[in-house]
Amino acid sequence: MTSRTEKDVIPQAQPPAPGDKRALPAAALAVLKNPKVQEAVVDKGIEVVGKLVDKQFENIEHAQNKAANFLKKEVGV
């Protein structure tokens, strides 16, 4: 993969508001600053999105086949 630039790095996290349930522990923030971890997260994200796209294509193909079969029965093609 290409080298990372300053803009590719996760920005410094702001201190969470009191009672913020989304706040990450300091250890998690420290790990996320690691460029290797960021690269792994991006790679995993790409993998997950690829699987979602493949599943969507399967769903579309299934719907097209179902529609074609319906039309064959109705029209008698």
N, C-alpha and C positions, 0 to 999 in steps of 0.2 A: 504494500500500500504506500501511497505517497506520504511525505512527511507532513506533520501537522503544523499549522500556523497559529498565531495568537488567537485569531477569530474562531478557530476550531475547538478551542478549549472551553469547557463549561465555565461561565463567569462565576465570580465569587458570590456565594450565597448570602442573601440578606438574612439578618437574624429574624427568626420567626416571630410573628405576633403572639402575644400571650394567649394560650389556649388553642393555638393552631395545631390541629391534629395531623397536618401534612408535613410537619417539620421533620427533616431527616436528622438522625443523630450525627454528631460531629465526626464519628468514625466513618460513617457512610459517605459524608461529604469529602473526607480526606481520600477515600478510595476512588471516588468519582473524578477526582482531580488528576488521577494517574492516566497518562495518555494511552497506556496499554489497555487499561480497563475501558476507557472511552472507545477505543478501537474495537474491543471485543463486544461492547454493547451495540455499536453500530453494525458490526457483522451479524450479530444475532438478530437485530431488528430487520436487517435485509432478508435474512433467512425466513423469519416469521412472515414478513410481508409477501415474500415469494410464495410461501405455502398458502396464504390467504388468496392471492391472485389465482393460483392453480385451482383452488377449491371453487372460486367464483366461476372460472371457466368451465369446470365440471358441471356446476349448477346450470349455467347457461346452455351448455350442450344437452343436458338432460331435459330442460324445458323445451328446447327446439325439437328434440326427438319426440317428446310427448305431444307437442302441437302437431308435428308432421303425422304422427300416427292417428291422432284425432281427425285430422283433415282427410286422411286416406279412408277412414271409416265413414265419415259424413258425406264426402264427395264421391267416394268410390273410385278414386284415382288409381 
